[in-house]
């Protein structure tokens, strides 16, 4: 699924995008609001998510290598099993989120 389709469906009220082949590699999602969405398994490699509202988002098993998450709101997000090894989380709001390894 590409960005335009994701945004259209999110605006229509859909929130469950789990394992729907979301491929947003290198996409500019800066400042986007996807709060409460289920993006588990999404491919967000090198995506710009700086300043995005991702509160309550399920990003379990998502591929976030090289993703820019500076200043993103990840409060209460599920990042269990997500690849964050090379992601930039500077200034991200992580209160209540579940990190890889099951740590809150």
SERO-4910 file (N, C-alpha, C, O; in steps of 0.05 Angstrom, whole numbers):
BEGIN
 pado doro    nc1    nc2    nc3   cac1   cac2   cac3    cc1    cc2    cc3    oc1    oc2    oc3
  Unk    A     17    -23      0      0      0      0     18     25      0     38     26     14
  Unk    A     11     44    -16     26     69    -18     14     90      0     -8     87     11
  Unk    A     29    112      4     21    133     23     -7    145     17    -23    148     35
  Unk    A    -12    151     -8    -38    163    -15    -61    146     -7    -81    156      3
  Unk    A    -59    119    -12    -80    100     -4    -83     99     26   -105     98     36
  Unk    A    -61     97     40    -61     96     69    -75    121     81    -93    118     98
  Unk    A    -68    144     71    -80    169     81   -110    171     75   -126    180     91
  Unk    A   -117    162     51   -146    162     43   -162    144     62   -183    152     72
  Unk    A   -152    120     67   -166    101     84   -166    110    113   -186    106    127
  Unk    A   -144    122    122   -143    133    150   -164    155    153   -178    156    173
  Unk    A   -165    173    134   -184    196    135   -213    186    135   -231    199    146
  Unk    A   -218    162    122   -245    150    122   -251    135    148   -273    124    150
  Unk    A   -232    135    167   -237    122    192   -225     95    197   -227     84    218
  Unk    A   -212     84    176   -199     58    179   -174     61    196   -159     80    193
  Unk    A   -169     42    213   -145     43    230   -129     17    229   -106     16    237
  Unk    A   -141     -5    219   -127    -31    219   -114    -35    192   -126    -42    172
  Unk    A    -87    -30    192    -71    -35    168    -50    -56    172    -30    -57    159
  Unk    A    -56    -73    192    -37    -94    200    -30   -112    176    -48   -123    163
  Unk    A     -5   -115    171      6   -134    151     -8   -131    124    -16   -151    111
  Unk    A    -12   -106    115    -24   -101     89     -4    -92     68    -11    -77     50
  Unk    A     21   -101     72     42    -94     53     46    -64     50     49    -54     27
  Unk    A     46    -50     72     52    -21     72     81    -17     66     98    -26     82
  Unk    A     88     -4     44    116      1     37    119     31     34    112     43     13
  Unk    A    130     44     55    134     73     55    163     79     58    170     99     72
  Unk    A    180     63     46    209     68     47    215     96     36    206    103     14
  Unk    A    230    111     52    239    138     45    216    158     42    220    180     32
  Unk    A    192    151     51    169    170     49    172    193     68    183    190     90
  Unk    A    162    216     60    162    239     78    135    240     93    115    248     81
  Unk    A    135    232    118    111    232    135    114    251    158    101    249    178
  Unk    A    131    271    154    137    290    175    111    304    184     96    315    167
  Unk    A    106    304    210     82    318    221     55    303    216     35    314    223
  Unk    A     56    280    205     31    266    198     17    256    224     30    251    244
  Unk    A     -9    254    223    -25    243    245    -35    216    237    -53    213    220
  Unk    A    -25    195    250    -35    168    246    -41    155    273    -39    131    277
  Unk    A    -48    172    293    -53    162    320    -74    139    320    -94    141    306
  Unk    A    -68    118    335    -86     96    338    -86     76    316   -101     57    316
  Unk    A    -69     80    295    -69     61    273    -53     36    279    -35     37    296
  Unk    A    -61     14    267    -46    -11    269    -29    -13    244    -39    -20    223
  Unk    A     -3     -8    247     16     -9    225     36    -32    229     59    -31    220
  Unk    A     27    -52    244     46    -74    250     56    -87    223     40    -92    205
  Unk    A     82    -91    223     94   -103    199    100    -84    177    109    -92    156
  Unk    A     94    -58    181     98    -38    159    128    -35    153    145    -38    170
  Unk    A    134    -29    128    161    -23    119    164      7    117    154     20     99
  Unk    A    178     18    138    182     47    140    212     53    140    220     73    153
  Unk    A    227     37    126    256     41    125    263     69    114    254     76     92
  Unk    A    279     84    129    288    110    122    266    131    117    270    151    104
  Unk    A    242    125    129    220    144    127    224    168    145    236    165    167
  Unk    A    215    191    137    216    215    154    190    217    170    169    224    158
  Unk    A    191    210    195    168    211    213    172    232    235    159    231    256
  Unk    A    190    251    230    196    272    250    171    288    256    156    296    238
  Unk    A    166    292    282    143    307    291    116    294    286     95    307    289
  Unk    A    115    269    278     90    255    272     75    248    297     88    243    318
  Unk    A     49    248    296     32    239    318     27    209    314     10    201    298
  Unk    A     42    193    329     39    164    327     31    153    354     37    130    361
  Unk    A     17    168    369      8    159    396    -11    136    393    -30    137    377
  Unk    A     -6    116    409    -24     92    409    -22     75    384    -38     57    380
  Unk    A     -2     80    367      1     65    342     14     38    348     32     36    365
  Unk    A      5     18    334     18     -9    336     38    -11    313     31    -13    290
  Unk    A     64     -9    321     86    -12    301    101    -38    307    125    -39    301
  Unk    A     88    -57    319    102    -83    325    112    -95    299     97    -96    279
  Unk    A    136   -105    300    149   -118    277    152   -100    253    157   -109    231
  Unk    A    150    -73    257    154    -54    235    184    -51    229    200    -54    247
  Unk    A    190    -45    205    218    -40    197    223    -10    196    215      4    178
  Unk    A    237     -1    217    242     28    220    271     35    219    280     56    230
  Unk    A    287     18    207    316     24    204    320     50    189    307     55    169
  Unk    A    337     67    200    344     93    189    320    112    188    322    134    176
  Unk    A    298    105    201    275    123    202    281    148    220    295    145    240
  Unk    A    271    170    212    274    195    228    249    199    245    228    206    234
  Unk    A    252    193    271    229    196    289    234    218    309    223    219    331
  Unk    A    251    237    302    257    260    320    232    275    326    217    284    309
  Unk    A    227    278    353    204    293    362    177    280    357    156    293    361
  Unk    A    177    255    348    151    242    343    137    235    370    151    229    390
  Unk    A    111    235    369     95    228    392     89    198    390     72    189    375
  Unk    A    104    182    406    101    153    407     89    144    433     92    121    441
  Unk    A     76    162    448     64    154    473     44    131    470     27    131    452
  Unk    A     48    111    487     30     87    487     31     71    461     13     56    455
  Unk    A     52     75    445     55     60    420     67     33    426     81     29    447
  Unk    A     61     13    409     72    -14    412     94    -17    391     89    -18    367
  Unk    A    119    -18    401    143    -22    384    155    -49    388    179    -53    380
  Unk    A    141    -68    400    150    -95    405    160   -108    379    144   -109    360
  Unk    A    184   -116    378    195   -130    355    202   -112    331    209   -121    310
  Unk    A    199    -85    335    205    -66    313    235    -64    310    250    -65    330
  Unk    A    244    -59    286    272    -55    280    278    -25    284    271     -9    266
  Unk    A    290    -18    306    297     10    312    327     15    314    336     36    324
  Unk    A    343     -5    306    371     -4    311    385     21    301    402     32    314
  Unk    A    377     31    278    389     55    266    370     78    264    375     98    250
  Unk    A    347     76    277    327     98    277    336    121    294    350    117    314
  Unk    A    329    145    287    335    169    303    311    176    320    290    184    310
  Unk    A    313    172    346    292    177    365    297    201    382    284    205    403
  Unk    A    315    219    374    321    243    390    296    259    394    282    267    375
  Unk    A    290    265    420    267    281    427    240    268    423    219    281    427
  Unk    A    239    243    417    213    229    413    200    225    441    214    221    461
  Unk    A    174    226    442    159    222    466    152    193    468    136    183    453
  Unk    A    165    179    487    163    150    489    148    141    514    148    117    520
  Unk    A    135    159    529    121    152    554    100    131    549     82    134    532
  Unk    A    102    109    563     82     88    561     84     70    537     68     52    534
  Unk    A    104     74    520    106     57    497    120     31    504    136     30    522
  Unk    A    114     10    489    127    -16    492    149    -18    472    145    -17    448
  Unk    A    174    -20    482    197    -21    465    204    -50    458    194    -68    470
  Unk    A    221    -53    438    230    -81    431    241    -94    456    256    -82    472
  Unk    A    234   -119    460    242   -134    484    220   -132    506    224   -143    527
  Unk    A    198   -119    500    175   -118    518    178    -98    541    163    -99    560
  Unk    A    198    -80    539    202    -60    560    186    -35    556    183    -25    534
  Unk    A    174    -26    578    158     -1    578    174     21    588    165     44    589
***
